[in-house]
Amino acid sequence: MRYFVYFSYDGTRYHGWQMQPDAHSVQAELQRALSTLLRGTIEVVGAGRTDAGVHARKMAAHFDWDEQIDCGQLSYRLNKLLPYDIAVHRVEQVEGNLHARFSATSRTYHYYIHTVKDPFARAYSLELHYNLDFEAMNKAASRLLDFDDFGAFCKSHTDVKTTICHIAEARWVQIDDNHWYFRITANRFLRNMVRAVVGTLIELGRGRITQEEFIKIIKNRKRTAAGESMPAHALFLEEVNY
C-alpha cells in the first residue's frame, strides 16, 4: 500500500531535501522517523529537491508499507519524533500508482524580499536597498510564459536531461510598502532556476538590463549571461499540486 506524507520544513539547518553522504537532509530525518515508528526500513520519495537552506511550506513524499496504517496516529507520532523544524500536516493512503514526484502537475515557489531593515524578516527574506522598478520586473516576468526552454537559469554541470519547463504563472506580489515576493508556478523546475530568475529580474529592476536583453538571455540559454543566483534562505516551496 502507498502512503503520502504532506509536511513543511525550515531548511536552515539542512543540506537540502535529498539524502547525501555526510550531510544533514530532510529526507534522512523523515525516513529515520518513519522507520523507527513502523519498525521497518522505509524509503521515501519526495515531490522534488530543494537546495541547502531552502524551505518548504507544503512538501509531499510517498512510501510503501504492506500493512494498514492509522494515518492520524502516525501523523501525531511523527510530529512527536521529528525535529522542531519539520512538521507533518497529514498522512493519507493513496492509489498505488500515485507518485510523489512524477504525478505532480505543478509546483509553486515564492521568493521573498524586503526593502527596509526588518529584524523579523531577515531569516526568511532577502534585504535589498536598491530602487527596483517592479512594474518593469512584472512585465519581464510575464514574458517567461512565452518560452519553455530555461537553460539560461539552470545551474551549470547538472545532470538534467532536459531544460524544458512549462511556466503557468510568474509575477511579483506586493505585501506592503516594503515587502514583496516573486511567485512562480510550473510543471517542473531546474536546479537553481527560481533563484537565477529572481536574480536576473532584479538586474532588470535596477535598470542594468533592458526588456530586450532579458528576452535575449532566455533565448541564448547561457547561464553565464543571466543574473546571479539569489541566496537560498528567502526561497520557499509553497505548494505541490496533484
N, C-alpha and C positions, 0 to 999 in steps of 0.2 A: 504494500500500500504506500501511496505517496502523500507526503505532508508538506504544506507550505508554512514557512515562518515569516511573519511580517514584523519588522523591527526597525529601530533607529539607533544611531550611534554618533558620539562625538569622536571624530577621527584624530584628535590632537595627539594622543599617546600611541597611535598605531601607524604601522608602516604600510597602510592601505588595507583593503579588504582581503586580498589574496594571501594565502599561506606562502611563506618564503623561509628558506633556511636562516636560522639565527636572527629572525626579525619578528616583532610583535604584530600580529594581524587580528582583525576582527573575525575572520573565518576560523582561525585556530581557537579563539575563545568560544565561539558558538559550537564548534564540533566537540570541544572538550566538555562543555556543559551538557550537551545532548548525550554524549557517550556515557557520562557519569550517571545521569538520571535514568537512561534506558538500559544501562548495564550491558552495552554492546558497542561495537565500533561503528560510529556514524560518520558518514561523509556528506557534507552539504555542498550544494551547487548554488552559487549566488546569481542574481539577476545581471550582474556585471561587475567590473572592477572599479574601485575608487582608489586614487593615488594616496600616498602618505599625506596625512594631515587633512584630507577632505572628509566632510561629514555627510551623513545621510539622515534625512527626516523620515523617509519611507523606503526601506530596502526589503527585498524579498529573497528567500532562499528555499530550496526544497531538499528533502531527504526521504529515503525509503526505509520502511520498517515493516516486518512481517505481521505484527500484531496490531490489534485495535488500540488506539491511544485516546485517553481522556484529554482532549485538546486544551480545555480550560485549565485543568490541573497542571498540565505540562507547561503552559504559558506562565502560570503562577510560580511554579518551581524554578523555571528558567530565570525569571527575574530575581528570585532569591539568590541564585547561584552565580549569575553573570556579574561582571564588574559594574561599577556605578555608571560608566559611560556607554553601556549598551542596554537598551530597553526593548523587550518583546511586547508587541501590541496584541498579536493573536497567533494561534496555530490552528490550521484547518486541514482536514483531509480533502484531497482533490483527485480528479481523474488521473489515472496512471500515465497518460501521455502528456500531461501538462508539465512544461519545463520552465524553471525559473528564468533562465536566460533566453532560450530560443522562442518561447511562447509570448514573451513580452512584446506588445505592439508599440509602445512608446515609453520614453524616459524623459523626465523634465529636471533640469538643473537651474539653480539660482546662484548668481554671483553677487555678493553684497559689497557696496562701497558707501563711505560717508565722507563728507567734505568739511567737517569741523572736528576738533579733538573731542572724543567721546570715550570715556573710560569704560563704559558698559558695552560698547560695540567692538572695541579693539580686538577681542579674541575671535570674533566671527565675521568681521567686516574689514575691508581694506580702507585705510585712511588716505585720502588724496586731497591735495590743496591746489590742484590745477583749476583753471577756468575751463569747464567742459561744456561743449555745445551738445546737449542731449537731443535736441531736435535733429541735428545732423547725424548723431550716432544712431538714432532710431531709423532715419532714412536709410542709412547704410545697412543696419541690421535687417531691415525688410528685404533687402536685395539678396540676403543669404538664401531665401526661399526660392530664388530663381536658379539655383545651382544644386548639383548633387555630388560633386567631387571636391572634397575638402582636404586634399593633400597638403595645402598650404598651412593647415593648422594641426597637422599630425606630428607628434614627436618623432624626430629622426631616429633611424636604426631600430624601429619596432618591427615585429613580425606580422603585421596585419596583411591580410590577403587582398583587401580592397579598401580604398579610401572613399567609397561611395556611401553617403548618408542622405536620408530624406528628412529635411527640417520642416516642421509644421508651424513653428512659432519662434520668433526671435525679436525681443523688444526690451527696452529699458522701462522700468516701472518706478515711479516716484512714490516713496513712502511719506516723506515730509520734505521740508525745505533743504535738509542736509543729508538725507538718507535715500539711497536708490538701490535697486537690484536689477540685474540682467536676467531675464527669463528666456530659456531656450528649450524647445521640445523637439525630439527627433526619434526616429525608429532605433537608431544606434548612434554611438559617439566613438570617435577615435581617441587614442590616449593623448591627454593634454589638450584636447580640442577646445573645450569651453574656455579654459584659461588663456589659450592663444587667441581665440576670437575676441575675448574681452580686452586683451592687451592691444590688439590691432584697432578695435573700436575706440579705445581710449586715445591712441595715437591720432585717430581722425578727429575725435572730440577736442583735442588740444590744437588742432589745425596743422599738425605735422604731415598729414597726408590728405589728399582730396578724395572725393567720392569716386572719381575715375581711377585713382591709384588703388583704392580699396578693391574695386572690381578686378583690376589688373592682377593684384596679389592673388585673388581667388583663382583666376583663370590660369595663372602661371604655375600654380601648385608647388611653389618652392617655399619651404618652411623658413628659410633664411630671409625672405622678403617680408614676412609677416611680423607683427609686433611681438614683444617678449611675453613669455608665459607669466601670468599673474600669480601671486602667492596662493598656496593651497587653502589656507585657513578660512578664506571667505567664500569657499565653494561648497554648496550643498546639493546632494541628490535629493530632490524634493518629492518625487513620486515615480513609481513604475506602474504602468497600466497593462492589463491583460485582456 
